[in-house]
């Protein structure tokens, strides 16, 4: 017999729309049936036996799920067939209806279910009774009897299945046809088997009534065998489905469908109305709450499970089971209040940690509940699910780490290149794909002074500012230790340069790192597609070149131009040659040159540029400058080989070489009876080196040169924002008697407090102001202010870049004491400087262009002076 066991969704009273017409039809058929067949009193005992058998037959049940309903098939067909043979038709209908009513009341079904099931059973039984009455079979048992009874009982089964499917379609809508066919076929096959068994029983009873005892014994054995088989079959099916689930979870973890596969199979395996996966927020993973519902094709983002259940399971790390007779009373009350009849919540474990929960709610079937076997099955599924979740997260983490920077969590260079490849593939008219390369200067100094944790914090702060300030459509990434990339579409290259300027200004705002407040300098290079490149890696590389150029020339933002590629290639070729020019580290710098002024063909040598007292044109000192005459490229500009030295870690060796040679020549002049101070440029990294003051003292002792004859020049821009880091070393040098000078003053935004706090003796005015003071009122005002400031602080003022007598006159009027520039002499090798020095001693002090005597100097008005670039052309000295 098939009957309606559960109906949810639409209101259940919709079933009355079928109950009423079916009831009317049943009444009509019963009237026709009762007119020909009446109840006989001698049937009472048999009818009562039949009623008992009807109720007992409900104990043997096979369940089939159709959408949100469970169709139960019983062995009632056996009892019905016997009743149709032994009882009158009207008695069969009455007893069958009464038996169905008793079963429904025992199961405590709702009124609408009781009414519908009684009406449906009555209709099906009436049709079966009409068929058997139309072709009487009692008392003979012949093949004709078999056919009539089989047709009558099979008609009963068909009408019962149709009635159940009809109410399901009415209340819940039409289920998938595949499910209907599968469930109906199963019910009818079982009904046919029951009919065959009933005919065998009937034949046995007709042959020998006492054989019923043997039949009962055989039935008991069959029941035991069936239960054993059913248990084995269920275990085998569970193992098979568990294996299949494991395979599916493995595949789903790789293609991102893990929740769909997991929850769908868990719900099916446990015959639950809901299956839920809950993973709390963990690091970069947000909270996950997904539910599979029996009548939903997709996953829901909510769960009917009361949160207290999963919180209890996760907090205690134990399974929580709640049902009508299971679990704490408070939890059962909570469940009833939520409209749920039972639930199982199992914690998901990864090692000793609980990472979430797996839940099932509402066992399908009005009288079905989760049992101990279901708990064990869900616990096994949860163990596999936890492994699958962790593996899925591991794959996700590996994928994320492969394309993101671990420190800042920004996309890395590989991810940026992949994004660029997509961007340049689609050309949008009126737009360019811009790449901004942002180079944060001074990261190594921050690491050295405050530790790597401070450097990491600095980088994270820069990343945060870029993320917040870049346009929403931009991709912000980190491409190197102190390099960041920003890519996006913009109208043109000037718009990219403007954006680069605004980002640079924002990053350079003071930032708090630990206990210190830092102002970092930033260089930004810009390259755009299609103007500068079409390949993503070339585009990024050219933006990097532009950033390096911005850093070198001190500009805020630099747009790529083709000449930068040639210069970058040249620097790469110079890197190996520079190491050889410095002696490969096998000998000291001083020993890398030949005696008596000779040197190797491509060695670094030191040139000397005089500093002259402006009132009497007397030489009062020399600045020692490194020069490199490459055998293939000729004279290499200092800015180029210094940049190579910084990149390859050779700048310290160049500084040591220049300092040693300057002291050696100072010793030579002392031996000749002349005190001539020497000045050497230092990098910021050298200044903050704790060992540098000891090294200077050792060199002074080695060459026997008094400390007051040595001046160490520090660029102003290397001091801005971080004077504290160099203060200790500068004081140690000043205490030792070494003179200190601020080089290129006016370009680094140094404040008056820096000059007051730091132990400087000289201020060197940057050449850009000195060269323009004769024609530009602003430059003249700047020089006047610097000279006045130096005089009030008791500092010697040196003007760099002096190239005309007009400039000398203006400087003298302002009170500047010392000048340095092409008007007096360019930087010369030692022998030629000695010749120039001898000539100046033989003549009256006067403004002399170039060199005197046997030495000639090319004097380009836009050439190079000291270590500073002008128009980028390389110059050769002409004998």
Residue pairs with C-beta under 8 A, 6 or more apart in sequence:
1 57
1 73
1 74
1 76
1 77
1 80
1 121
1 156
1 157
1 160
2 71
2 72
2 73
2 157
2 160
2 161
2 163
2 164
2 187
3 71
3 72
3 100
3 117
3 120
3 121
3 160
3 164
4 15
4 69
4 71
4 113
4 116
4 117
4 120
4 163
4 164
4 167
4 168
5 63
5 69
5 70
5 71
5 72
5 365
5 366
5 367
6 68
6 69
6 70
6 364
6 365
6 366
7 15
7 68
7 69
7 113
7 167
7 168
7 171
7 172
8 68
8 69
8 171
8 172
9 68
9 171
9 172
9 173
9 295
10 170
10 171
10 172
11 171
12 110
12 112
12 113
12 171
13 112
14 170
14 171
15 112
15 113
15 115
15 116
15 167
15 170
15 171
16 112
16 115
16 116
17 170
18 116
18 163
18 166
18 167
18 170
19 112
19 115
19 116
19 119
22 119
22 120
22 123
22 163
23 119
23 122
25 123
26 119
26 122
26 123
26 126
29 123
29 126
29 127
29 130
30 90
30 93
30 122
30 126
32 130
33 89
33 90
33 93
33 126
33 129
33 130
33 133
34 90
36 133
37 88
37 89
37 90
37 133
38 88
38 90
39 88
39 90
39 91
39 94
40 88
40 91
43 87
43 88
43 91
46 86
46 87
47 87
47 91
47 94
47 95
50 79
50 82
50 83
50 86
50 87
50 92
50 95
50 99
51 95
51 98
51 99
51 102
53 79
54 76
54 79
54 95
54 96
54 99
54 100
54 103
55 99
55 102
55 103
55 106
57 74
57 75
57 76
57 78
57 79
58 74
58 76
58 103
60 74
60 75
60 223
61 72
61 73
61 74
62 72
62 73
62 74
62 186
62 190
63 70
63 71
63 72
63 73
63 365
63 368
64 70
64 71
64 72
64 73
64 183
64 186
64 187
65 71
65 183
65 271
65 364
66 165
66 168
66 175
66 179
66 180
66 183
67 168
67 172
67 175
67 176
67 179
67 294
67 295
68 172
68 273
68 294
68 295
68 364
69 164
69 168
69 172
69 364
70 271
70 364
70 365
70 366
70 368
71 161
71 164
71 183
71 187
72 365
73 186
73 187
73 190
73 191
75 194
75 197
76 194
77 153
77 156
77 157
77 191
77 194
77 195
77 198
78 194
78 197
78 198
78 201
79 198
80 92
80 96
80 125
80 128
80 153
80 156
80 198
81 149
81 150
81 152
81 153
81 195
81 198
81 199
81 202
82 198
82 201
82 202
82 205
83 91
83 92
83 95
83 96
84 92
84 128
84 129
84 132
84 137
84 149
84 152
84 153
85 132
85 137
85 138
85 145
85 149
85 202
86 138
87 95
89 129
89 130
89 132
89 133
90 129
92 125
92 128
92 129
93 122
93 125
93 126
93 129
96 121
96 122
96 125
97 118
97 121
97 122
97 125
100 117
100 118
100 121
100 122
101 114
101 118
104 113
104 114
104 117
104 118
105 114
107 366
107 367
109 117
109 366
116 163
116 167
120 159
120 160
120 163
120 164
121 160
123 159
123 163
124 155
124 156
124 157
124 159
124 160
124 163
125 156
127 152
127 155
127 156
127 159
128 152
128 153
128 155
128 156
129 152
131 148
131 151
131 152
131 155
132 148
132 149
132 152
135 144
135 148
137 144
137 145
137 148
137 149
141 202
141 203
141 206
146 199
149 195
149 198
149 199
149 202
150 195
150 199
153 191
153 194
153 195
153 198
154 188
154 191
154 192
154 195
157 187
157 188
157 191
158 188
161 184
161 187
161 188
165 180
165 184
168 175
169 175
172 295
201 215
204 211
204 212
204 215
205 211
205 212
238 269
238 377
241 265
241 269
242 269
242 380
242 381
242 384
244 265
245 261
245 262
245 265
245 266
245 269
245 381
245 384
246 384
248 261
248 265
249 258
249 261
249 262
249 384
249 385
249 388
250 388
250 391
251 261
252 258
252 260
252 261
252 262
252 388
252 392
253 388
253 391
253 392
253 395
254 395
258 388
258 389
258 392
259 277
259 288
259 290
259 299
260 292
260 299
262 277
262 385
262 388
263 275
263 276
263 277
263 290
263 291
263 292
263 299
264 275
264 292
266 272
266 275
266 292
266 358
266 360
266 378
266 381
266 385
267 273
267 274
267 275
267 292
267 293
267 294
267 360
269 377
269 381
270 344
270 360
270 363
270 370
270 374
270 377
270 378
271 363
271 364
271 365
271 368
272 294
272 360
272 361
272 362
272 363
272 364
272 370
273 293
273 294
273 361
273 362
273 363
273 364
274 291
274 292
274 293
274 294
274 303
274 304
274 305
274 359
274 360
274 361
274 362
275 291
275 292
275 358
275 359
275 360
275 361
276 289
276 290
276 291
276 292
276 303
276 305
276 357
276 358
276 359
276 360
276 361
277 288
277 289
277 290
277 291
277 356
277 357
277 358
277 359
277 385
278 287
278 288
278 289
278 303
278 310
278 356
278 357
278 358
278 359
279 285
279 287
279 288
279 289
279 348
279 355
279 356
279 389
280 287
280 314
280 355
280 356
281 287
282 355
284 400
284 409
285 393
288 356
289 301
289 302
289 303
290 299
290 300
290 301
291 299
291 300
291 301
291 302
291 303
291 304
292 299
292 300
293 300
294 364
303 359
303 361
304 338
304 339
304 340
304 361
304 362
305 340
305 343
305 345
305 359
305 361
306 334
306 335
306 338
306 340
308 331
308 334
309 320
309 322
309 331
309 334
309 343
309 345
309 359
310 320
310 345
310 357
310 359
312 320
312 331
312 345
313 319
313 320
313 345
313 346
313 347
313 357
314 347
314 354
314 356
314 357
317 347
317 349
317 354
318 347
319 344
319 345
319 346
319 347
319 375
319 378
319 379
320 327
320 331
320 343
320 344
320 345
321 327
321 342
321 343
321 344
321 345
321 370
321 375
322 328
322 331
322 332
322 334
322 335
322 342
322 343
322 344
323 332
323 335
323 341
323 342
323 343
323 369
323 370
324 332
324 341
324 342
324 369
326 332
326 342
327 335
335 341
335 342
335 343
340 361
340 362
341 362
341 363
341 369
342 361
342 362
342 363
342 369
342 370
343 359
343 360
343 361
343 362
343 370
344 359
344 360
344 370
344 374
344 375
344 378
345 357
345 358
345 359
346 357
346 358
346 359
346 375
346 378
346 379
346 381
346 382
347 354
347 356
347 357
347 382
348 354
348 355
348 356
348 357
348 358
348 382
348 385
348 386
348 389
349 355
349 382
349 383
349 386
350 386
350 389
350 390
355 386
355 389
355 390
356 386
356 389
358 378
358 381
358 382
358 385
360 370
360 374
360 378
363 369
363 370
363 374
402 414
403 411
403 412
403 414
403 415
403 418
404 410
404 411
404 412
404 415
405 411
405 412
405 477
405 478
407 456
407 459
407 460
407 478
408 459
408 460
408 463
408 478
409 463
410 463
410 466
410 467
410 476
410 477
410 478
410 484
411 419
411 475
411 476
411 477
411 478
412 477
412 478
412 479
413 477
413 478
413 479
413 480
413 485
413 540
415 477
416 475
416 477
416 479
416 485
416 487
416 540
417 536
417 537
417 540
418 536
419 475
419 487
420 433
420 435
420 487
420 536
420 539
420 540
421 536
423 433
423 487
423 489
423 529
424 433
424 529
424 530
424 534
424 535
424 536
424 539
427 530
428 489
430 491
431 489
431 490
431 491
432 489
432 490
432 491
432 492
432 493
432 496
432 528
432 529
432 530
432 531
433 487
433 488
433 489
433 528
433 529
433 539
434 486
434 487
434 488
434 489
434 490
434 493
434 495
434 496
434 499
434 526
434 527
434 528
434 529
435 485
435 486
435 487
435 526
435 527
435 528
435 529
435 539
435 540
435 542
435 543
436 485
436 486
436 487
436 496
436 499
436 500
436 503
436 524
436 525
436 526
436 543
437 479
437 483
437 484
437 485
437 524
437 525
437 526
437 527
437 540
437 543
437 544
437 546
437 547
438 462
438 466
438 483
438 484
438 485
438 486
438 500
438 503
438 504
438 507
438 522
438 523
438 524
438 547
439 482
439 483
439 522
439 523
439 524
439 525
439 547
439 548
439 550
439 551
440 458
440 459
440 462
440 482
440 483
440 484
440 507
440 520
440 522
441 482
441 520
441 521
441 522
441 523
441 551
442 520
442 521
442 722
443 455
443 458
443 459
443 481
443 482
444 685
445 684
445 685
445 688
445 722
445 725
446 454
446 455
446 458
446 513
446 518
446 520
447 454
447 455
448 688
449 688
449 722
449 725
450 513
450 514
450 516
453 514
454 513
454 514
454 516
457 513
457 514
458 511
458 513
458 518
458 520
459 478
459 482
461 511
461 513
462 484
462 507
462 520
463 476
463 478
463 484
465 506
465 507
466 476
466 484
466 486
466 503
466 507
467 476
469 502
469 503
469 506
470 476
470 486
470 488
470 503
471 488
471 499
473 488
473 489
474 486
474 487
474 488
475 485
475 486
475 487
475 488
476 484
476 485
476 486
477 484
477 485
477 486
477 487
478 484
478 485
479 485
479 540
479 544
483 544
483 547
485 540
485 543
486 499
486 503
490 496
490 499
490 528
492 528
493 526
493 528
493 531
493 559
496 526
496 528
496 559
497 526
497 557
497 559
500 524
500 526
500 557
501 524
501 556
501 557
503 524
504 522
504 524
504 556
504 557
507 520
507 522
508 519
508 520
508 521
508 522
509 519
510 517
510 518
510 519
511 517
511 518
511 519
511 520
512 518
518 721
518 722
519 720
519 721
520 721
521 717
523 547
523 548
523 550
523 551
523 555
523 556
523 558
524 547
524 550
524 556
524 557
524 558
525 542
525 543
525 544
525 545
525 546
525 547
525 548
525 549
525 550
525 557
525 558
525 559
525 560
526 543
526 546
526 557
526 558
526 559
526 560
527 533
527 539
527 540
527 542
527 543
527 546
527 559
527 560
528 539
529 539
532 539
532 542
532 560
533 539
533 542
542 560
542 564
542 565
543 560
545 560
545 564
545 565
545 568
546 558
546 559
546 560
546 561
546 564
547 558
548 568
548 643
549 555
549 558
549 564
549 567
550 556
550 557
550 558
552 639
552 643
553 869
554 717
554 747
567 640
570 633
570 640
571 640
571 643
571 644
571 647
574 630
574 633
574 636
574 640
574 641
574 644
575 644
575 647
575 648
577 602
577 630
578 604
578 628
578 641
578 644
578 645
578 648
578 650
579 585
579 648
579 650
580 602
581 600
581 602
581 603
581 604
581 628
582 589
582 592
582 603
582 604
582 650
582 653
582 654
582 657
583 589
583 591
583 592
583 603
585 653
588 660
589 604
589 653
589 656
589 657
589 660
589 661
590 657
590 660
590 661
590 664
592 599
592 600
592 603
592 657
593 599
593 600
593 603
593 605
594 600
597 829
597 830
597 831
599 605
601 631
602 628
602 629
602 630
602 631
604 626
604 627
604 628
604 641
604 654
604 657
605 626
605 627
605 628
605 629
605 661
605 829
606 624
606 625
606 626
606 627
606 657
606 658
606 661
606 662
606 665
606 830
607 624
607 625
607 626
607 627
607 827
607 828
607 829
607 830
607 833
608 622
608 623
608 624
608 625
608 665
608 678
608 827
608 828
608 829
608 830
608 833
609 622
609 623
609 625
609 820
609 825
609 826
609 827
609 828
609 865
609 866
610 619
610 621
610 622
610 820
610 824
610 825
610 833
610 836
610 837
611 619
611 620
611 621
611 622
611 623
611 679
611 798
611 818
611 819
611 820
612 618
612 619
612 620
612 818
612 819
612 820
612 824
613 619
613 620
613 817
613 818
614 799
614 808
614 811
614 812
614 816
614 817
614 818
614 819
615 812
615 817
616 845
617 824
617 840
617 845
617 846
617 847
618 845
619 676
619 837
619 840
620 677
620 818
621 676
621 677
621 678
621 679
621 711
621 818
622 662
622 676
622 677
622 678
622 679
622 833
623 678
623 679
623 680
623 681
623 713
623 820
623 827
623 866
624 658
624 659
624 661
624 662
624 665
624 678
624 679
624 680
625 638
625 658
625 681
625 827
625 866
625 867
626 638
626 641
626 642
626 654
626 657
626 658
626 867
627 635
627 638
627 827
627 829
628 635
628 636
628 638
628 641
629 635
629 636
630 636
633 874
634 874
634 876
635 874
635 875
635 876
635 877
636 874
637 864
637 869
637 872
637 874
638 864
638 866
638 867
639 867
639 868
639 869
642 651
642 654
642 867
644 650
645 651
645 653
645 654
646 683
651 683
651 685
651 686
652 685
652 686
655 680
655 681
655 682
655 683
655 686
656 695
658 680
658 681
659 680
659 696
659 699
660 699
660 703
662 678
662 679
662 680
662 710
663 678
663 699
663 700
663 702
663 703
663 705
663 710
664 703
665 678
665 830
666 676
666 677
666 678
666 703
666 705
666 709
666 710
667 703
667 704
667 705
669 675
669 676
670 704
670 705
670 709
675 709
676 709
677 708
677 709
677 710
677 711
677 739
678 709
678 710
678 711
679 710
679 711
679 712
679 713
679 741
680 710
680 711
680 712
680 713
681 713
681 715
681 743
681 867
682 712
682 713
682 714
683 718
684 714
684 715
684 718
684 719
684 726
686 692
687 714
687 718
687 726
687 729
687 730
688 725
688 726
688 729
689 729
690 729
692 729
693 729
693 732
693 733
693 736
696 710
696 712
696 733
696 736
696 738
697 736
700 706
700 707
700 710
700 736
706 737
707 736
707 737
707 738
708 737
708 738
708 739
710 738
710 739
711 738
711 739
711 740
711 741
711 761
711 762
712 733
712 738
712 739
712 740
712 741
713 741
713 742
713 743
713 764
714 726
714 730
714 740
714 741
714 742
714 743
715 743
715 744
715 748
716 742
716 743
716 744
716 745
716 746
716 747
716 748
716 750
717 744
717 747
717 748
717 749
718 748
719 726
719 742
719 748
719 750
719 754
719 758
720 748
720 749
720 750
720 754
723 754
723 757
723 758
726 758
727 757
727 758
730 740
730 758
730 759
731 759
733 740
734 740
734 759
734 761
739 761
739 762
740 758
740 759
740 760
740 761
740 762
741 760
741 761
741 762
741 763
741 764
741 798
742 750
742 755
742 760
742 762
742 763
742 764
743 764
744 764
744 766
744 767
744 800
744 868
745 763
745 764
745 765
745 766
745 786
746 765
746 766
746 768
746 769
746 782
746 786
747 766
747 768
752 789
755 763
755 789
755 793
755 795
756 793
760 795
761 795
761 796
762 795
762 796
762 797
762 798
763 786
763 789
763 790
763 795
763 796
763 797
763 798
764 798
764 799
764 800
764 820
765 783
765 786
765 787
765 797
765 798
765 799
765 800
765 816
766 800
766 801
767 800
767 801
767 821
767 865
767 866
767 868
768 779
768 801
769 779
769 782
769 783
769 786
770 779
770 783
770 799
770 800
770 801
770 802
770 807
770 811
770 821
771 779
771 801
771 803
771 807
772 779
773 779
773 780
773 782
773 783
773 807
773 810
774 780
774 804
774 806
774 807
774 810
780 810
783 799
783 810
783 811
783 814
783 816
784 814
786 797
787 797
787 811
787 814
787 815
787 816
788 814
788 815
790 796
790 797
791 797
791 815
796 817
796 818
797 815
797 816
797 817
797 818
798 816
798 817
798 818
798 819
798 820
799 807
799 811
799 816
799 818
799 819
799 820
799 821
800 820
800 821
800 865
800 866
801 820
801 821
801 865
802 808
802 811
802 819
802 820
802 821
802 822
802 823
802 824
803 821
803 822
803 823
803 861
804 823
805 823
805 847
807 823
808 819
808 823
808 847
811 819
820 866
821 865
822 849
822 859
822 863
822 865
823 847
823 849
824 847
824 848
825 833
825 836
825 850
825 851
825 857
826 857
826 859
826 863
826 865
827 866
828 836
828 851
828 855
828 857
829 877
832 851
832 855
832 877
835 851
835 853
835 854
835 855
836 851
836 852
836 853
836 855
838 853
839 851
839 852
839 853
840 848
840 852
843 852
849 859
850 856
850 857
850 859
851 857
856 878
856 879
857 877
858 875
858 876
858 877
858 878
860 873
860 875
862 870
862 871
863 870
863 871
863 873
863 875
864 870
864 875
